[in-house]
Amino acid sequence: MRRLLLSLLMLVAAGVGVARAEDIVLPPDHPFGMLKPGAGSEVAQRNCGLCHSTDYIVTQPPGDQKQWDGVVTKMIKVYGAPVSEADAKTIAAYLARQYGK
């Protein structure tokens, strides 16, 4: 019985070690990629940051509301970004204000 218990504990300990080896910690975004503060920046950070770094946003060419609406729609429909309709509108408006022409 004691041998069985010891074997079981060793298996559990080995499993915990394996699980920890799979944890991935990404480095923070470079300060260059920080989103400009403003209404909607938190929504953009939370939603867009699920799939890519903010560097990807700040290096895009400046665009008007129509362009940013298209970019956000593409992220949802083509790439499957899990963004609600309300958040999509907030994100596009924020991007047009902060990264517009």
C-alpha positions in Angstrom: 0.0 0.0 0.0 2.8 2.4 1.0 4.6 1.6 -2.3 1.4 2.3 -4.3 0.9 5.6 -2.5 4.5 6.7 -3.1 4.2 5.8 -6.8 1.0 7.8 -7.1 2.6 10.8 -5.5 5.5 10.6 -7.9 3.2 10.5 -10.9 1.3 13.5 -9.7 4.5 15.4 -9.0 5.8 14.6 -12.5 2.5 15.7 -14.0 2.7 19.1 -12.2 6.3 19.6 -13.5 5.2 18.9 -17.1 2.3 21.3 -16.8 4.6 24.1 -15.6 7.0 23.5 -18.5 4.2 24.4 -20.9 3.5 27.8 -19.4 4.4 30.6 -21.7 5.0 34.1 -20.5 5.3 36.7 -23.3 7.4 39.8 -22.8 5.5 43.1 -22.5 5.0 45.2 -25.6 7.7 47.6 -26.5 6.9 51.2 -25.3 6.9 52.3 -28.9 3.8 50.2 -29.4 1.8 51.6 -26.5 -1.6 52.8 -27.6 -2.3 56.5 -27.3 -4.6 57.3 -24.3 -8.2 58.2 -25.0 -11.7 57.0 -24.9 -11.8 53.4 -26.2 -8.1 52.7 -25.7 -8.8 50.1 -23.0 -11.3 48.3 -25.3 -8.8 48.3 -28.1 -6.0 47.0 -25.9 -8.2 44.3 -24.4 -9.7 43.0 -27.7 -6.8 43.6 -30.2 -4.1 42.4 -27.8 -5.7 39.0 -27.7 -4.2 38.2 -31.2 -1.4 40.6 -31.8 0.9 43.2 -30.2 0.0 46.8 -30.2 3.0 47.5 -32.4 0.8 46.1 -35.2 -1.7 48.9 -34.6 0.6 51.9 -34.2 2.5 51.1 -37.4 -0.5 51.1 -39.6 -0.9 54.0 -42.1 -3.2 56.7 -40.8 -6.8 56.2 -41.9 -10.2 57.7 -41.6 -13.3 56.2 -40.0 -14.2 54.2 -43.1 -10.7 52.6 -43.3 -10.6 51.7 -39.6 -14.1 50.2 -39.8 -12.8 48.0 -42.6 -9.7 47.0 -40.7 -11.8 46.0 -37.6 -14.3 44.2 -39.8 -11.5 42.3 -41.5 -10.1 41.2 -38.1 -13.5 39.8 -37.1 -14.7 38.2 -40.4 -11.4 37.1 -41.9 -9.3 36.3 -38.8 -12.0 35.4 -36.4 -11.4 38.0 -33.7 -13.9 37.5 -30.9 -15.1 41.1 -30.8 -18.6 42.2 -30.1 -20.4 44.6 -32.4 -20.4 47.3 -29.7 -16.7 46.9 -29.0 -15.9 46.9 -32.8 -17.6 50.3 -33.1 -15.7 51.6 -30.1 -12.4 50.3 -31.4 -12.9 51.7 -34.9 -13.9 55.1 -33.5 -10.9 55.2 -31.2 -8.5 54.2 -34.0 -9.9 56.8 -36.3 -9.5 59.5 -33.6 -6.1 58.6 -32.5 -4.6 57.1 -35.7 -6.5 59.0 -38.3 -5.5 61.3 -41.1 
